[in-house]
Amino acid sequence: MKEDYYDILGITKGASGAEIKKAYRKKAIEYHPDKNPGDKNAEANFKKAAEAYEILGNEEKRAQYDQFGHAAFEGGGGFRGGSMNMEDIFSQFGDIFGSAFGGGFGGGFSGGQRRSKGSDMRIRVKLTLEEIAAGVDKKIKVPRKVQAPGVKYGTCSTCNGKGQVIKIANTILGRMQTSAVCTNCGGSGQNILHRPSGSDPQGMIKKEETVSIKIPAGVEEGMQLKVSGKGNDAPANGIAGDLLVLIEEIQHDTFVREGNHLHYDLYISIAEAALGISKELSLVEGKARIKLDPGIQSGKTLRLRGKGLPSVNGYGTGDLLVHINVWTPKTLNKEQRQFFEKMLEDANFKPNPEKSDKSFFEKVKDMFA
């Protein structure tokens, strides 16, 4: 089981944005490769801290994590922390270290050069209840921006490939040196030299690609998954954006979903209600047989535990709630009519609810309690 992001940074769930940033900076400095040369354990902790900060440092991602846990980011492997190299992490979060390491990234990580990041893409995926119950792998065709074949980039003449420009100013305290992102190349250190025909000003073209999306069981309408690195590519060999997958649930013909629970209306005849009967139900997965006792009343609810949907966080499975509805025939033949006319004054057919039989309003009250 993956370690909790709040535990990794040593903070509580109620921590503010400033506290999260402070906690990450502390961990990142503690496990920084410049302070721990050759230490693989420190490098692993450094990446874990970056992974936790990428999620908790973003309000939208943090809300998803608080609601769904790690499953919210399992659509395509989640965060890139395990596969990104150290340069990728520094390019995204390097500014958080401030001057802790002399203003540079250290360890030979591009000498302060930044890598641009491609834009994220969003798609909607519709799922049936059967797919949600079991989890599913989807293959979706996505039109992504990629570098055009034959595009060439060269070293930026303004910053000489460093991605930063140095400015020196005379002040009353003496000469002050500051660095800023190069406005000519956007910090990438490269400019386009050859742009193939049909490509945009950054040398990019649209190309359709089939993306595999692993959707865990138990996802809900409106939940958003992330497939890392499958958004638009960035020019000059930058970092690819992410593909954000919004879940849409197709309404089922039989079952109504309520969280991890399912509701099912079972209609039976007056004869079945009076005599009692055994019924076989088709579930989302498999079948189940239930026994209805003689004299069962319309409005009775039977609970089949564990026959609902699995929790997306792995916290068990919901129940199936079977609501009994006694069907009254709308037309009767002569013999049937005569039978019911005889029963009008029969004491056994007079309504006589027991104290345990709740009224409709009591059931509604319990539902909202």
Buried (B, 14 or more C-beta within 10 A) or exposed (E): EEEEBBEBBEBEEEBEEEBBBBBBBEBBBEBBBBBBEEEEEBBEBBBBBBBBBBBBBBEEBBEBBBEBBBBBBBBBBBBBBEEBEBBBBBBBBBEBBEEBBEBBBBBEBBEBBBBBBBEBBEBEBEBBBEBBBBBBEBEBEBEBBBBBEEBEBEBBEBBEBBBBBEEEEEEEEEEEEEBEBBEBBBBBBBBBEEBEEEBEEBBBBEBEEEBEBBBBBBBBEEBBBBBBBBBBBBBBEBBBBBBBBBBEBEEBEEBBBEEBBBBBEBEBEEEBBBEEBEBEBEBBEEEEEBEBEEEBEBBBEBEBEEBBBBBBBBEEBBBBBBBBEBEEEEEEEEEEEEEEEEEEEEEEEEEEEEEEEBEEEEEEEEEEE
